[in-house]
């Protein structure tokens, strides 16, 4: 018999859900977060075609800091292309990614019962957060038409540009979409290098990263092992996962 006592209702919920998830047989991978089905630290979303994964990760070996990110699901080495809570990690494996009925997405630290990161999608209930097969993480109404998103990660890029993503000023929303480097290889916080959009026919982003073999120099185009039809990346000068 297992007894759980906690003064923190969120932590109690995470503990109960974790124990319950381990007691279940393997299930088909899911690609959504709903108000009744949040994502725990030990769970992962897989896009419908299996190209991308979303979940909690630590950029540095042995680090307790946990971030919610998107990476290629079919690469031998994890290659992160987007990070939600860049400025504030969850300080341990007690993170919870949830979406409210009206479309607010929240990362919670169940240990301290505090909000680490949130993003309001403002959609009609019930809301669904879904990882698409192009790497876009979107919030939509459960009955919304394809492409009708209340919020999408493609409009909040980090340091990698995926196919279908657009940089520059969105005149409708007022968002200025730029790529920004990680602070360093172990810290996805906003770094010192920004890739602004310039309306020229042959545009090369100034962000650079040495090849994993150690060779230096500018690197553009598809990342190694990533599907060429899926990705065009401009990434940072720092080495990172």
C-alpha positions in Angstrom: 0.0 0.0 0.0 1.3 3.5 -0.9 0.4 6.5 1.1 1.1 10.0 -0.2 0.8 13.1 2.0 1.4 16.5 0.7 0.4 20.0 1.5 0.9 21.0 -2.1 -2.1 19.9 -4.3 -0.1 20.3 -7.6 2.7 18.2 -6.4 0.2 15.6 -5.1 -1.4 15.5 -8.6 2.0 15.1 -10.3 3.0 12.2 -8.0 -0.4 10.4 -8.4 -0.2 10.8 -12.2 3.4 9.7 -12.4 2.6 6.5 -10.4 -0.5 5.9 -12.5 1.4 6.4 -15.8 4.0 3.8 -14.8 1.3 1.3 -13.9 -0.2 1.4 -17.4 1.0 -0.7 -20.4 2.7 1.2 -23.3 0.2 3.3 -25.3 0.2 4.9 -28.7 2.2 8.1 -28.7 0.0 11.2 -28.5 0.6 14.7 -30.0 -1.7 16.8 -27.8 -2.0 18.4 -24.4 -5.6 19.0 -23.2 -7.1 20.5 -20.0 -7.7 17.0 -18.7 -4.4 15.5 -20.0 -1.3 17.6 -19.1 2.3 16.5 -19.9 4.5 15.3 -17.1 8.3 15.5 -16.9 8.7 11.9 -17.9 6.3 12.0 -20.9 6.8 13.1 -24.5 4.6 14.2 -27.3 5.3 12.8 -30.8 4.0 14.5 -33.9 1.6 12.5 -36.1 4.3 11.6 -38.6 7.0 10.9 -36.0 9.3 13.7 -37.2 9.3 15.8 -34.0 9.1 15.3 -30.3 8.2 17.7 -27.4 9.0 17.2 -23.8 11.2 18.2 -20.8 14.9 18.0 -21.3 18.2 19.1 -19.6 20.8 20.7 -22.0 23.7 19.8 -19.8 24.6 16.3 -18.6 23.9 16.0 -14.9 22.0 19.2 -14.8 18.8 19.4 -12.7 17.5 22.3 -14.8 14.5 21.2 -17.0 13.2 23.0 -20.1 10.3 22.2 -22.4 11.6 21.9 -25.9 11.0 20.5 -29.4 13.6 18.3 -31.0 13.9 16.0 -34.0 12.5 12.6 -33.1 14.5 10.7 -35.7 18.0 11.9 -35.0 20.6 9.8 -33.1 21.7 12.9 -31.1 19.0 15.2 -29.7 18.9 18.4 -31.7 16.7 21.0 -30.0 14.9 23.5 -32.3 12.7 25.4 -29.9 12.5 26.1 -26.1 9.5 27.4 -24.2 10.9 28.5 -20.8 14.2 29.8 -22.0 14.7 32.3 -19.1 13.5 30.1 -16.3 14.0 26.3 -16.0 12.1 24.0 -13.7 14.7 23.2 -11.0 14.0 19.4 -11.0 11.9 16.6 -12.5 8.6 18.1 -11.1 7.5 20.0 -14.1 4.0 20.0 -15.6 2.9 21.4 -19.0 -0.8 22.1 -19.1 -3.3 24.1 -21.1 -6.4 25.7 -19.7 -9.9 25.4 -21.3 -9.6 28.9 -22.7 -6.1 28.3 -24.2 -3.5 29.5 -21.7 -0.5 27.2 -21.7 1.4 26.9 -18.4 4.6 25.3 -17.2 4.3 24.7 -13.5 6.9 23.6 -10.9 4.9 21.2 -8.8 7.5 21.2 -6.0 7.0 24.9 -5.3 3.5 25.2 -6.8 4.7 28.1 -8.9 4.3 29.1 -12.5 7.5 28.9 -14.4 6.2 30.0 -17.8 2.9 30.8 -19.4 1.5 31.9 -22.8 -2.1 33.0 -23.4 -3.7 31.6 -26.6 -7.2 33.1 -26.0 -9.3 30.6 -27.9 -12.8 29.2 -27.5 -13.1 26.3 -25.1 -12.1 23.6 -25.0 -8.5 24.3 -26.1 -6.0 21.8 -27.3 -2.2 22.2 -27.6 -0.9 20.1 -30.5 2.6 19.3 -31.8 2.4 19.3 -35.6 4.6 17.3 -38.0 6.4 20.4 -39.2 7.6 21.1 -35.7 5.1 23.8 -34.9 3.4 23.7 -31.5 0.0 25.3 -31.6 -3.0 26.1 -29.4 -6.4 25.9 -31.1 -10.0 25.3 -30.2 -10.8 21.6 -30.4 -13.2 22.2 -33.3 -11.1 24.9 -35.0 -10.3 24.6 -38.7 -6.7 23.6 -39.8 -4.4 26.7 -39.7 -6.7 28.6 -37.3 -4.4 28.8 -34.4 -4.7 31.0 -31.3 -1.0 30.7 -30.6 1.9 29.0 -32.3 5.6 28.4 -31.6 6.5 29.4 -35.2 5.6 33.0 -34.1 8.0 32.7 -31.1 11.2 31.2 -32.6 14.3 30.6 -30.6 17.5 29.9 -32.6 16.3 27.6 -35.4 14.2 28.3 -38.4 12.1 25.4 -39.7 10.4 25.1 -43.0 7.1 27.1 -43.0 8.3 29.6 -40.4 8.6 33.2 -41.4 10.9 35.9 -39.9 10.2 39.6 -39.9 7.4 41.9 -38.7 4.0 40.4 -38.6 1.8 43.4 -39.5 -1.3 41.7 -38.1 0.0 40.8 -34.6 2.8 43.3 -34.4 5.3 40.6 -33.5 8.9 41.0 -34.7 10.1 37.4 -35.4 13.9 37.0 -35.1 16.2 34.2 -34.2 18.3 34.6 -31.0 21.2 32.4 -29.9 21.4 30.4 -26.8 23.5 32.1 -24.0 25.9 29.1 -24.1 25.9 25.4 -24.9 24.3 24.6 -21.5 21.9 27.5 -21.2 19.1 28.2 -23.7 18.4 31.7 -22.3 18.6 34.5 -24.9 22.2 35.0 -26.0 24.0 38.0 -27.4 23.5 37.2 -31.1 20.3 38.0 -32.9 19.3 37.1 -36.5 17.1 39.9 -37.7 15.1 39.7 -40.9 16.3 41.7 -43.9 14.2 41.8 -47.1 16.8 40.9 -49.6 16.7 38.1 -52.2 19.8 36.4 -51.0 19.8 36.6 -47.2 22.3 34.9 -45.0 21.8 34.9 -41.3 24.9 35.9 -39.4 24.4 33.3 -36.7 27.1 30.6 -36.9 28.0 27.3 -35.3 31.1 25.1 -35.8 30.4 21.7 -37.3 30.3 18.9 -34.8 33.5 17.6 -36.3 35.2 20.7 -35.0 35.5 22.5 -38.4 34.8 26.2 -38.1 32.9 28.5 -40.5 29.5 29.7 -41.5 26.9 27.0 -41.6 23.5 27.3 -43.3 21.0 24.9 -44.8 19.6 21.6 -43.4 21.1 20.3 -40.2 22.9 17.0 -40.4 20.5 14.0 -40.1 17.5 16.3 -40.3 15.0 15.7 -43.2 16.0 18.2 -45.9 12.3 18.7 -46.8 11.5 19.7 -43.2 14.2 22.0 -42.1 16.2 25.1 -42.9 18.2 26.1 -39.9 20.2 29.2 -38.9 21.7 28.4 -35.6 24.1 29.8 -33.0 27.8 30.0 -32.9 27.8 28.0 -29.6 28.0 24.2 -29.6 24.9 22.8 -28.0 22.5 19.8 -28.2 
